[in-house]
Amino acid sequence: MARTVTTQRKTLNTALAWAVGLLIFFPIFWTILTSFKTEAQAIASPPIFLNFEWTLENYAIVQERSDYMRFLWNSVIIAGGSTVLGVIVAIPAAWAMAFVPSKRTKDILLWMLSTKMLPAVGVLYPIYLLFIQLGLLDSRGGLVVVLMLINLPIIVWMLYTYFREIPGEILEAARMDGATLKEEILYILTPMAIPGIASTVLLNFILAWNEAFWTLNLTAVDAAPLTAFIASYSSPEGLFFAKLSAASTMAIAPILILGWFSQKQLVRGLTFGAVK
């Protein structure tokens, strides 16, 4: 009887997991599907699912109208640069909080996390003026710094949690053997925390890649990433849903492929660290 109940519970949990997964995936599926429709088919009511004439016209128009590779390269530089810079800054900070804690460590961590609750529009004006004064407006370097600072609390929190899993005795033994602080972090701590660091890098790369508010407000042409590429298909005349869907599909395709091939590492890192 107990085995039957356990089996039924597993079956129910599996069904619920599939239902939630399909619910989350459906907007992506619908976007990809719409990208192969004509504009008339895209706004048809009731919606057309699979019984329509598939076309690649939207992708051809998008590529003719926009320099997709320039937007893609900007996204790679901005997301990659902000993630790498964030990890470089966060590793020493997380090390200090994990292995040399003070009475205020938890308060500092909570304060850092509370900054994520601040509406971005609340600090847009001063940052915009600062960018103008420093000549960073519409520059990839400026966006790298901004996105790094935005995601830094998450990076520090995740790395702090991973580092707490590492026995401090190992680092103490390294110090007794004459390891310097730099050697301790680079050659002892970092290799042991590779799964956690990898999942942190992946998650923050995705967050930076999908960031739209700051990229739309702090860029115009030169540093515009794929989020601006998508927004360019919204015009005063209205939305061109089929072309917008094609642009969105081209923008999310690289990150979907990355997420698909790195899902095991990402889930493993999150399971054993940040949400444990």
Stockholm file with secondary structure:
# STOCKHOLM 1.0

chainA/1-276         MARTVTTQRKTLNTALAWAVGLLIFFPIFWTILTSFKTEAQAIASPPIFLNFEWTLENYAIVQERSDYMRFLWNSVIIAGGSTVLGVIVAIPAAWAMAFVPSKRTKDILLWMLSTKMLPAVGVLYPIYLLFIQLGLLDSRGGLVVVLMLINLPIIVWMLYTYFREIPGEILEAARMDGATLKEEILYILTPMAIPGIASTVLLNFILAWNEAFWTLNLTAVDAAPLTAFIASYSSPEGLFFAKLSAASTMAIAPILILGWFSQKQLVRGLTFGAVK
#=GR chainA/1-276 SS CHHHHHHHHHHHHHHHHHHHHHHHHHHHHHHHHHTTSCHHHHTCSSCCCSCSCCCCHHHHHHHHHSCHHHHHHHHHHHHHHHHHHHHHHHHHHHHHHHHSCCTTHHHHHHHHHHGGGSCGGGGHHHHHHHHHHHTCTTCHHHHHHHHHHHHHHHHHHHHHHHHHTSCHHHHHHHHHTTCCHHHIIIIIIHHHTHHHHHHHHHHHHHHHHHCCHHHHHHCSSTTCCHHHHHHTTEETTEECHHHHHHHHHHHHHHHHHHHHHTHHHHHHHHHHTTTC
#=GC SS_cons         CHHHHHHHHHHHHHHHHHHHHHHHHHHHHHHHHHTTSCHHHHTCSSCCCSCSCCCCHHHHHHHHHSCHHHHHHHHHHHHHHHHHHHHHHHHHHHHHHHHSCCTTHHHHHHHHHHGGGSCGGGGHHHHHHHHHHHTCTTCHHHHHHHHHHHHHHHHHHHHHHHHHTSCHHHHHHHHHTTCCHHHIIIIIIHHHTHHHHHHHHHHHHHHHHHCCHHHHHHCSSTTCCHHHHHHTTEETTEECHHHHHHHHHHHHHHHHHHHHHTHHHHHHHHHHTTTC
//
